[in-house]
Amino acid sequence: MEYKLTKTHPTNAKIDFVFNAEEIAEAYDKAYLKASPKVQVNGFRKGKAPLQIVKKVLGDSVAEEAIAILLNESLTNVYQETKISPYSQPKISIEKFDKNSSLVANANIELYPEIKLTEYKNLNLTVYEPQVQEEDIQEHLVNIQYYLAKNQIKEPNEVAEEKDGIELDLTIKNQNGEEIFKKEKLFLTLGRNSENTDFEKNFLGLKAGEEKEFEYTYPETYTEKQLAGKTFFHSSKIHSIYKIILPEINDDLAKEYTDGQEDLNSLKEKIQSNILYHIQTELKNHYFSELIQEIMNNSEYHFPESLIEAETKHQFELDMHKYGIHDSKITFATLAEYMKKSEEEVKNFYKTFAISRLKFIYTIINIAIQEKISISDEEILEDFNLRKSQDPNLKLTPNIKENIFFSLLTAKVESFLIENANKIVEKEKNIKNIRKIISK
């Protein structure tokens, strides 16, 4: 056998084979021997005919099997000699075959992902020391006020005013007349959310039972990205208007909210502690996101095409399930038709996301391997038992076990990267400023 190995891509290789007549004859003998137990020849019990007779009976009918034997054995030998590891089954092409002369063939092979990580220790990281201010605590106390508020329905002749609550039907359509939002008996507290102040002005002065249609352009910075910077047509009908009666912020409010467990000062202390806990959790996620993105941006990744295709399909199916679509007939083509886009556009969207996800997964795994970060069975079981306490029907399936393993591994790599970063500390950062930084 003669062969030539050519690496056409970090995750692809081509092997060109040339076999002579003697090697082909040996492969034929192996094919005859493999087939002989199933051959029935007159005068002999099934499978007991001499090999020479079997050869005459079968003739060239074993050609395909002989070629398969020859190529499979040769591929195994090449893998051992060259130390290459195939990721998937090779694609075989027969260029020329003459039983009495030669066999010329090639195998296109996908190789395992190739990852070259950049330096991931001592990366610069700006960290913040959050300071909880009185206004942050007051914001939470106002939330508690509204939670404990009493709603008093207004008279039919009274109009909606700022700080009132309104119950309405609301439909939003785009410029093409397509409905993008519809909600019956939606409850809004006018002036409660500063982001919606201009939008809610459209309902001021209306009475219960009145309808109003209007156009509204949402700010470019609007939280709901689907609406940000765009103009939509709204139709609404007011059902009821309520005067919202807020309790005073005092010890009575604290006792009512905590079932008599806290006075106002102790409630404030608990709020401060909760704010710090949540902002520190958000900051940790932010730090990890900054670090992992920098690593991914500066590292080199090569993935076999079949892995990308499988992950693309997986992300598509996850998305469909997330939106409650469990019909296996939903394809890229049907989704593209619904979205009024080309199938290629939809596929490329999910492919881009799949590649990003693969980069993240292989970054975590490679760092864990290099730093000898591991997850024990005991850690997996402990995490599973915690989940099971919240969902008694949960079973420790291989899929669930794999998800828990990767979740725990990611958490450990996250801590490792943050601990080993070159931290630049910014002190006395207030909560609102930190949240603006995190949301960028």
Sequence and secondary structure as in RCSB ss.txt:
>XXXX:A:sequence
MEYKLTKTHPTNAKIDFVFNAEEIAEAYDKAYLKASPKVQVNGFRKGKAPLQIVKKVLGDSVAEEAIAILLNESL
TNVYQETKISPYSQPKISIEKFDKNSSLVANANIELYPEIKLTEYKNLNLTVYEPQVQEEDIQEHLVNIQYYLAK
NQIKEPNEVAEEKDGIELDLTIKNQNGEEIFKKEKLFLTLGRNSENTDFEKNFLGLKAGEEKEFEYTYPETYTEK
QLAGKTFFHSSKIHSIYKIILPEINDDLAKEYTDGQEDLNSLKEKIQSNILYHIQTELKNHYFSELIQEIMNNSE
YHFPESLIEAETKHQFELDMHKYGIHDSKITFATLAEYMKKSEEEVKNFYKTFAISRLKFIYTIINIAIQEKISI
SDEEILEDFNLRKSQDPNLKLTPNIKENIFFSLLTAKVESFLIENANKIVEKEKNIKNIRKIISK
>XXXX:A:secstr
 EEEEEEEETTEEEEEEEEEHHHHHHHHHHHHHHHGGG   TTS TT S HHHHHHHHGGGGHHHHHHHHHHHHH
HHHHHHH   BSS  EEEEEEEETTTEEEEEEEEEB  EEE    SS EEEEEEEE  HHHHHHHHHHHHHHT E
EEE  TT B  TTEEEEEEEEEE TTS EEEEEEEEEEETTSSGGGHHHHGGGTT BTT EEEEEEE  TT SST
TTTT EEEEEEEEEEEEEEE   SSHHHHHHHTTTS  HHHHHHHHHHHHHHHHHHHHHHHHHHHHHHHHHHHSE
EE  HHHHHHHHHHHHHHHHHHTT   TT  HHHHHHHHTS HHHHHHHHHHHHHHHHHHHHHHHHHHHHTT   
 HHHHHHHHHHHHHH TT    HHHHHHHHHHHHHHHHHHHHHHTSEEEEEEEEEHHHHHHHHH 
